[in-house]
Structure formats: C-alpha cells, structure tokens
Amino acid sequence: MLSLIQTALELGLIYALTVLALFLSYSMLDVCDLSTDGCFTLGAAAGAVVALSGHPLLALPAAMLAGMTSGLVTALLQTRLGIDSLLAGIIVNTGLYSVNIAVMAGASQVSLNRTDTLFTLARDLLKSTPLAGGHKLVVLAVLTALAVVLLTLFLNTRLGLAIRATGDNRDMVRASSIDPVFTVTVGLCLSGALTGLSGCLLAQYQRSAEINLGTGVLTVALASLLIGRVLARRGGILLRAAGAVAGAFLFRLIYALALQLDMPAYMLKLTSAVIVALTIAVPYLKKQYPLLLRANQGKGGKGTC
C-alpha cells in the first residue's frame, strides 16, 4: 500500500505541472487550450532526444522551449489569425502529431533504458543518504514546489496581474492600454513550457517517450484542476496552486486504487472518464442537494395535510 501511495504521489507531481499549466491558461487567462495532449508529447519527445544525446539535465529546458513554441503557435493562431481558441488548440494538437514523430527522427518511440536520466543522476547523488530510496520523489517534489513558487511570484507581478485581468475582462484590459494579445501570448507560452516540462519528466521517469504518451492528459489535468478547486476554493494564488497539485495527487491515487480491482486493460479509459465525470458533477450536485431536499420535504408536507 505504501508503494502504491508513493507511485501515485510521484505521478501526481509529474502531472501537477500540466495541471499548473491549465491553472494558468484556463483559470487565470480563461483560455481553454486543447493542444495540451500534443504539447505534452512534444515535451517528452524533445526531452528524450536531448537526454539520449547524453544531456539529461539540458533535456528539461529543451522540453520547456519546445512547449513554449507550441504555446506561441497556439497564441498566434488566436490573436493574429482570428481563429477561435478551441479550434486553434485542435489545429495545433493535430499538427503536433507529425511534429512529434519528426522530433523522434521518424520513430514512434524513443527508449532511454541505456542512457542516464535525471532520476538516475539523483539516485547516484543520494545513494549514501537516507533519501536514496525516494530519490524520484525528492526530485519531483523539488521541481514541483519550485514551479508553484515561481508561478505564484509571477502572477503577482505587474505582467502577471495583467494576465489575470485579461482572463477576468479582456475589454477592460484593452481600455486600460494593456495589449491583450501580448498577455495571451505570454500566458500560453508559459503554460506550454510547464506542459512540456511535465512530458519530459514523465518520459525520463518511465525511461521512454512514445507518440501516444500525451493522449488523455488534458482530461486528467482538467479533472485534477477541478479537484484542486474544491480543495482550495478560497484563498490566494499560492493556496490555489497548491490545491491544484494536491488535486493531481488525489486523482492519481483514485486511479491507482481503481487499477487494484484487476479490471481489463480496455476498461482503464472508461475508469478515467467516470472519475472525470464525477469530479465535474460533484460541485453541481452539492449545490443541488439542498434544493432537492427542500423539494422532497415540501412534497412530504403536502401529503400529510
């Protein structure tokens, strides 16, 4: 059971970076970026190729740069070509399938079994310390905590406040002499960088990157974000960002517990869909429950008269 929790926590921290990306684009900027799946795979592919060349540490900024490029293209389609944000994300996500295969030199999968990764370097560094058995968790906890702190600091800067204001009221921002094109572009680029980093970490974690690695990531990240919103409904940016990370862990834990039921492999997607549906529906049902309760009480009162 302890091993199950540790694995869920490690995967939750990896996917938490994508959840933070959605926190920035969806919650702060009010833009639903549907290119997340392809951007995640792009980060994994770029990071795997750089790690395979013998530079596992440089793989992290390389993946972030690749994800940032994806976010930039998505933003340009929206702001410069007048394409709807949902359609722009679909277009980029479709195009990234070919780009990702090209990044992996025409292959659909890249193996990292015979090269160093960020986690093998951490294992060697911590092998004589009490943290040796949890080297993966240490690395992921440090990177995720750093991402939460830096994102919180950024969103409280003047540019970060402008991005938040753009999500609240784009017309007001435009009237205040702030260019929403610039704020949307910066926001989506940073969101793409976080998503790319998340994909890179997963590739190094499982020592491989393949073309379908990002399939369903957007759904998982959105569900985790909604769980985090329930956990930290009120509070500042730091608390809400921490809630998003906690939501990612809880989702992976629920998913891991579902896997313990020994269900067939083809049922895993359905399990994920059910978890997402319940996550989205619970806040609504929570609001509707008192109304239904009062309605039933009213019907019961009429029947006794």
N, C-alpha and C positions, 0 to 999 in steps of 0.2 A: 504493500500500500504506500509506503514511504517513497519507493522508487517511482510509483505512478504519479504521486504528487510532484516529485522533483522534475520528472519529464514534462508534466503539464505546465509547471512553472517556467521551465526553460523555453518551451514552445510558446507559452503565453508571452514571455518577454520578447521573443523574436517578432511575433505578430503584433505586439504592442506598438512597435514603431510604425506599422501600417495603420493601426488604429489612431495613433497620434497624427499621422498624415491626413486621415479623414477628419479628425478633430479640427485640424487647421482649415481644410478645404470646405468641408460640409458644415461644421458647426460655426466656425468663425467667419468664413468667406461666403457661406451659403451657395456653394457651387458643388453639385453632385458630379464627381469626376469618375466616369465609367471606364477610364483607361487604367485603373488600378491593377487589374489582373495582368495585363501585358507589361506594365511598368515594373511590377514585382518580378516577373520572369526576366525582364531586361536587366535588372539589378543583379539577379542570380547569375545570369549568363556572363555579364561583364565581369563580375567579381570572380567567377570560376575561371575565366580565361586568364585574368591577371594573376590569380593565385597559382594557376597551373604553370605560369612562367617563372614561378619562384618568388612571388611578392605577395604573400597573403595579407600583409598589413596595407599595402597600397591598393589592394582589392576593395577596401572599404570606401576611400574617396573616389575610386573609379566607378563603383556602383552608384554612389551618390551623384556623381556627374552625369552618368547615363540616365538616372531617374530624373534629374533636373532638366535634361534635354527633352525628355518625354513630356514633362510638365510644361516646358516652354512651348513646344509644338501645340499642345492642347490649348494653352492660353492664346496663342496666336490665331488659331482657328476660330476661337470665340470672339476675341477682341478686334482682330484685324480683318477677318473674312466674314464676320457676322453670322457664324454658324452657331446654332443652339448648343448650350453646354453639354446636354445629354448626347446629342448627335456627334459633337466634337470628340467626346470621350470614346464613343463607339468607333469612330473612324480611326482614331489613334490606336485603340486596342486592336483593331483588325490589322492595321499596318504593322504593328509591333510583332505580330506572329512571324512575318517574313524577316524583319529586322533581327529578331532574337536568334533565328536559325543562322542568319548571316554572321552574327557575332560569334556563334559557336562553330564557325567555319563550315557551315553546311550540315552539321550533325544535329541530331535532335536531343543529344545528351552529352554531357561532359563529366567524366569521373575524376574525383580528387583523391582517390584512395592511395595514390602513390606520391602525393605531394604534401607539403606542410600546409596547415591551415592555421587560422587564428587560435583555434582551440588546442591544437597540438603544441603550439608555441606556449600557450598559457599552462598547459599540462607540464611541460618541461620546466617552466619557470617556477611553478608552485609544487613540484614533486616532493620537495623536502619540507613542506609546510602542512599544517592541519587542513588547509584548503585544497589539498591535492585531489581528493575525491569529488569535489564540487567545482572544479576549475571552469567548466562550461557555465555553470550558474553564476559564478563570480564575474566572468567576462560580460555575460548578457546583462546582469544587474547593473554593472558599472556603466555600460553603454546606454541602457535604457534610462537610468537615472540622469545621466548627462544630457540625454535628449530632452527629458522632461524639464530639467532646469533651464537649458538653453532656449527651448521653445517658450517657456514661461517668461524669461527675461526679454526675449524678442517681442512677444506680444504686448509687453508693457512699454516698449519704446514708442517713439513717435510714429515710425513706419508701421509697427505692429498695431497700434491704436487705429491707424488709418485703414489697415486691412480689416480690423474688426468693425469699424464704422461702415466700410464698404458692404460687408455682409448684412448689416442692420438696415441701411438705407443708402442705396447707391446714388439716388438723385440728390440727397442731402450732401453727400461727399463731393459730388460734382459741383454743387453750388458753393462749396467751401474751397474751391480752387485746388482740390486734390484729384489727380488723374486716376479714375477707377481702372483704366487699362493697365496702368503700372502696378497698382496694388493687387489686381487679379493675377497678373503675370508673376509677380514676386511670390504670392501665396501658393500658386500652383507649382512653381519651380521648387519651393521648399517642401511642399507636400510630396512631389515626385522624388526629391532627394531622400526623404525619410522612407518612402516605399522601396526605392532601390536598395537602400541600406538593409532594410528588412529582408529583402530577397537574397542579398549577398550573404547575410548571416545564416539564413536557412540552408543555402547551398553548402556553405562551409560546415555547418552543423551536421548535415546528413551526408557530406562528402560527395555531393553530386548536384548537377543542375540539369534539368530537362525541360523540354518545351512546354509541357503542361503543368509546370510547377505552380504557376500562379492561378490556375483555374479555381474559381470559387473564393479567392482571397477577399474580394470586395464584399461578398455576402458575410463571410466570417468577421471581417473587420467592422462592418456596419452593425452586426449583432453585438459585438463586443463593445462598440461605442455606446449603443443603447443601454446595455447592462451597466456600463460605467456612468451613464447619465442618471440612472436610477440610484446608483450608489452615492453619487456626488451631485445631487440635483441643484444644490445651492452652494455658493462659495466662490472663491476667486479662481483665476486661471490655473494656478498650481494645483488646487484641490481637484478641479475638474479634469486636468490632465492626468493626475494620479488615479482618479476614478476610471479613466479610460484604460490605463494599464491594468488596474485590478479587474476590469471587465474582460480584458483579453485573457487573463489567467483563469477567471471563473468559466469562461466559455470553453477553454481547452480542458479544464478539469471535468466539466459536464460531458464533453465529447469523449474524453478518456474513459470515464465511468460507463458511458454508453457502449464503448468498444468491449468492455469486460463482459457484456451479455452474450458474447460469442455469436453475434449475428453475421450473416453472409456479407462478403465484401461489397456486393452491389447495393446493400442497404445503407451504407455509410452516407451517401449523398442525401438520402431521404431523412436520415437521422439529423444531419446538419440542417436541412430545410425545416424540420419540425422545431428544432431548437431556436432557429432564427424567427420562425413564425410566433412561437410562444414568447420570445423576448420582445418582439414588437407589440404583441397583443396584450401582454400583462399590464402595462401602464393604462391602456384604454379600458380594459376590464376592471381595473382597480377604481377608475373613475365612475364606471357604470354600475358597479356593485351596490353602492348606497341607493341609487335611483331605483334599481330593480328590487331592492329590499323594501323600500318605501312603497313601491307599487304593489308588491305582494301583500304587505301589511294592510294597504288600503282595500285590496280585494277581500282579505280575510275579515276586515271590519265590516264591510258591506254584507258579507254572508251571515254575520251573527245578528244583524238588526232585524 
